[in-house]
Amino acid sequence: MLRDNAPTAPVVFETPNGFIRTGGQGPEGTRLRFSQVSASLKIDVADRGLRGQDRFLNRRTLVVTGERAEESFARARYAAFEPHRTDTRSGSRRRRHVDHFRPVHAWSVAEVWDNLRRWRVMPAYPYQAGFSRLSCAFCIFGNAEQFATLKWMDANRFAKQARYEKDFGCTIKRDKGLEQLSSEGTVYQEARSPPACQTVSCRPF
């Protein structure tokens, strides 16, 4: 986002033997704008981690993720079980057998929270505070309620992101900026509550 007369930043992923950096070379360029909404935006690092380590060759690997069909039209089209996008099991060289399993794909929000209570799993704080997704705080996928809550919770960082919009000459969404988005949303009531949200009885949806 802040690339200015510099190559694209490298991707870094962790292995049992330490960290590996890939990319980061190439011509210098300038971006100075927010990322655009894309379904593949957050999975490239995981793909590079699988493709960049020989320990995944000639063996079976299972990738487990938590997408649910209710979340979007695109996610509703995902299969609950399928070969992962890094799979090369049918290749003639560097065979990598990778399956992708989405165990909660058919679950409703209620079923997710029922299972958290059943197994006494503590939800991550953003869910306790009312957020429906767990990602970057100022995620480009966020909605008006999320940005209204972030402005209330973290005014300094909100102001910093709003300044980026002015510096870049473009907004975080194609048609709306942070100030407009936050003004159209309502702060999550769970965020306004004291952090008694430390039990699985909290249900921010």
N, C-alpha and C positions, 0 to 999 in steps of 0.2 A: 504493500500500500504506500509506503514512504520511499520507494525506490526512486532515486534521483541521480542520474548520470552514473549508474552502477549496474553490474550484471544482476540477473535474477538471483535471489538468495538461494543457498543450497538447502536441500531437504536433509534433516538429521533424524535418524532413528536409532533406537537402542538395541543391542544384541547381547548375548551372554558374555561376550568378550569386550564390551565397551560400545562406544557410539560410532556410527558410520555416517559420513557426510557424502551426499551425492549431488551433482549439479553445482551450480554456483559459478560456472564459467559462462563464456559467451560474450556477445557484444554488450556494451554499456547502453542502458536505456533509462527512460524516465516513465514512471506510472503516475504517482501522486493523485490517486483516486481510490475510492473504495472498490473492493471486489464486487463482481456482479453475481447475482444469485445463480447457482448452478448445482445440479444434483451431484456432480462429481467433485465438488470443491473440497470436501473434507475427507475423501477416501484415498487420495493420491499418495499420501505419506504411507498408509498401510500397504498399498500395492507395491510401492518401492521397497518397503521392508521385506516383503515376501520375495520379490524378484531379485533383490540384492544380496541374498544370503544362501549359500550353497547347502546349508543345513536343511533346507526345505526340498531339496532335490531327491528324487527316488524314494519318497516316503509320502505317507498320507497326512494331511494337515486339515484341521477343521477351524474355520473362521466363524465365530458366533457374534451376531450383532442384534440390536434390539428394535429394529424398525417395526412399526405396526401399520396394518392396512388402513386403519381409521385416520391416520395422520395426514394423508394426502392422496390425491388420485394417482400420482406416480408410484407411491409406496404400496398402494392397493394392488398394483400390477406385479409386484415382486413375488417370486416363488418362495415358499417357506424353506425349501431345500433345493439347491442347485449347484453346479460347478461354479467355483469362484472365478472372477474375471482374470485372475493370475494363473488359472489352471492350464497346464500343458500336458496332461496325462496322455494325450494321443499324439504327441510330438515325437519326432525321430531323435531329438537330442535335448538334453537338459529337461528331462521329464519332471514335472511338478504336479502331484495329485492334491488339489486343494478344493475342498467342498465348502459351501457357504450355508450356514444354518441360521434361520431367524425363528427362534422358539416361541416368541410372543407375537408373531405376525398377526394371528387371528384374535388376539386378546383385545378386550375393551379396556378403557381407562379404569373402570370399576374393578375388573379382574386383576389388573396390575396392582392396585392398592389393596385389594383383598389378599393377594399373595404376599405382599410386603408385611401386612399385619399378621398373616398366618405364620410366617417364618421369622417374624420379629426383626425385619431388616430396617435399618435406619435410612430413610430417604436422604439424598444429598440436599444440602440447605436450599439451593435455588428452588427445588420442588416444594419444600416446606414453605418457602416465601411466596408461593403462588405461580411461579414460572412453569410453563408447560413444556419447556425444552431446556436441556442442559448443554450449553455451548459457550462460545465467547460471550461475555457480558453484553457487549454492544454488537450483537450478531446481526449481519445483514438480513437474516431471515426473521428478525424480531417484528413484533406488531406494536400497535399504539399503546396497549396496556403495559407491555414490557418496557418501552422507552419512558412512559410516564413514571413507572416504578423506579427505573434506574435514575431518572432525574431527581426523584425524591430521596433515593438511598445514597447516591454518589454524585452529588451536584458538580464537584470539581472535574471528575472524569467526563461527565456529560458535557460540560462546557468545553473541554478539550476536544471531544469528538465534533462538537458543533463548529469549533474553530477550523478543524480540518475541512469541513464542508466549504467554508468560506475560502480557505487557502486553495483548495482543489478546484473550486468553481463548479462543483457538482455535489449532489446530495447523496445520502446513504441509500435511499431508494430512488428509483428513476424519476418519480413524480413528486416526492415529498421529502422534506428535511426533518431532522430530529426535533426541532422546536415545534413544527406543525404536528408531527406524529405524536409527540408527548402531550400536546394540548388536546388531542382528540381521544386520548386514553384516560383510564382511571387507575390510580395506584391500587395494586393488589391489596385486599384487606388483610391477607395473611402476612404481608410484609409490614404492615402497620402494627400488627400484634406483637407483644413481647415474645422473645424466643422460648416460649413454653412449648414451641414446636419442636421439642426434642424427643418426642415419642412418635411411634408409628401410627398413633391415632389421628395425627394431622392429615388433612386431606385437602390440598390446595386447589383441586379442580372443581 
